[in-house]
Amino acid sequence: MRAVDIIQKKRDGQELSTEEISYLIQGYSRGDIPDYQMSAWAMAVFFQGMTAKETGDLTMAMAKSGDQVDLSPIAGIKVDKHSTGGVGDKTTIVLAPLVAAAGVPVAKMSGRGLGHTGGTLDKLESISGFQIELDQEQFFKQVNEVGAAVIGQSGNMAPADKKLYALRDVTATVNAIPLIASSVMSKKIAAGADAIVLDVKTGSGAFMKTLDDSIKLAEAMVDIGTHVGRETVAVISDMDQPLGHGIGNALEIKEAVETLQGNGPEDLEEVSLFLASHMLVLGGKAESVEEAREKLRDILSQGLAFDKLKQMVKAQQGDVGQIEDLSLLPTAKRTIEVKAPTDGYVAGIEAEAIGISAMLLGAGRETTDSVIDHAVGVTLVKKVGDQVKAGEVIAMLHANDGSDSKLQEAEQKLQQAYKISEAPVPEQPLIYALVTKDGVQRFV
């Protein structure tokens, strides 16, 4: 078997065999196949695509390239959730305790963020002492006893994907749906979950900007899950504006806690309940999404989800006092108000620009070496559809000591992110579609 023959076969639009894909990924992982040949193959995939079988085979080859976690020591059906990323997306911090309180074990391995704000781990580290590094025995023990744990993922999980992604990043082949889908799913499968709920974001602040492309990506990932025997559903949710009001690590922890206490932003609660309902169904704790939703609302109203978060934080050595009294979380020294330039209605909020604004303050990483400032970020006072008057506060910057030029740039970005119209705007949907192995259900 030769790499050049596999490249030619894919270039000509033919389907690769399981053995050919395995040969390619193993050879590239070992360093036997050079970057220039793998680049040619990635470009062939970019133009010719892959069948569902090929994409499934690629996913499994990458999952098998490194450590695979066996979650069988944890009792029950383990359901993982993955988001394709967005601005203000703190749903994992809501979902882990909420779903665990309903009896579905959450053994979650998350990552750090590069860009807008920190990842889930960075957000959790806003809580003093919170430990994201647990060995496997501690991880299993905590999930069995508490019901939930959120930790850092193994450094050797799907290393072939990490190597291939770095190559795609510099060869203009990132936006190939089969390669995106297999990249996401290889890590989810290596993480050992029995079932997977995917939150595929769509809109200006998402990786996929259009609904059609988001659905195509969701279908590809659900096909992979089905191909490898993992029950998988994908929810297409809105990212044309940030989720919730807070963007920044401690700000997002605060908002997640408020949601678990029953007084968080409506959009964050709605998306969290929708995702959690599907996790309960896949986890065997509800016969239908409607039944699951009722159970989850009861859990929220009784304070059981917030209690579960406190148990999880305590088990991971975090300061529970900070989530009982949110004023004890890291707080920025300065607050700068951003005001509406004119009367009207908020017609749009450019999510990506809001994310960049938060990053400029130190909430995210410009490079892998950047140090996160957990206290800083952005609060959106007004959201799409809200009426505003000239001079009224529409958003706030939370800043610490830093470059005045970066602060000015952050303020300018935030101001420009808001689009104000003279006429009222229609309500924006939160959930666009649901994708399962049986097809696509559109809600708009």
Secondary structure as GFF3:
##gff-version 3
##sequence-region A 1 444
A	DSSP	alpha_helix	3	11	.	.	.	ID=ss1
A	DSSP	alpha_helix	18	30	.	.	.	ID=ss2
A	DSSP	alpha_helix	35	48	.	.	.	ID=ss3
A	DSSP	alpha_helix	52	63	.	.	.	ID=ss4
A	DSSP	beta_strand	79	83	.	.	.	ID=ss5
A	DSSP	alpha_helix	91	101	.	.	.	ID=ss6
A	DSSP	beta_strand	106	110	.	.	.	ID=ss7
A	DSSP	alpha_helix	120	124	.	.	.	ID=ss8
A	DSSP	alpha_helix	136	146	.	.	.	ID=ss9
A	DSSP	beta_strand	148	152	.	.	.	ID=ss10
A	DSSP	alpha_helix	159	169	.	.	.	ID=ss11
A	DSSP	alpha_helix	177	190	.	.	.	ID=ss12
A	DSSP	beta_strand	195	202	.	.	.	ID=ss13
A	DSSP	alpha_helix	211	227	.	.	.	ID=ss14
A	DSSP	beta_strand	231	238	.	.	.	ID=ss15
A	DSSP	beta_strand	246	247	.	.	.	ID=ss16
A	DSSP	alpha_helix	249	260	.	.	.	ID=ss17
A	DSSP	alpha_helix	266	282	.	.	.	ID=ss18
A	DSSP	alpha_helix	289	301	.	.	.	ID=ss19
A	DSSP	alpha_helix	304	315	.	.	.	ID=ss20
A	DSSP	alpha_helix	320	324	.	.	.	ID=ss21
A	DSSP	three_ten_helix	326	328	.	.	.	ID=ss22
A	DSSP	beta_strand	334	339	.	.	.	ID=ss23
A	DSSP	beta_strand	344	349	.	.	.	ID=ss24
A	DSSP	alpha_helix	351	361	.	.	.	ID=ss25
A	DSSP	beta_strand	377	380	.	.	.	ID=ss26
A	DSSP	beta_strand	387	388	.	.	.	ID=ss27
A	DSSP	beta_strand	393	399	.	.	.	ID=ss28
A	DSSP	alpha_helix	404	417	.	.	.	ID=ss29
A	DSSP	beta_strand	418	421	.	.	.	ID=ss30
A	DSSP	beta_strand	431	436	.	.	.	ID=ss31
A	DSSP	beta_strand	439	442	.	.	.	ID=ss32
###
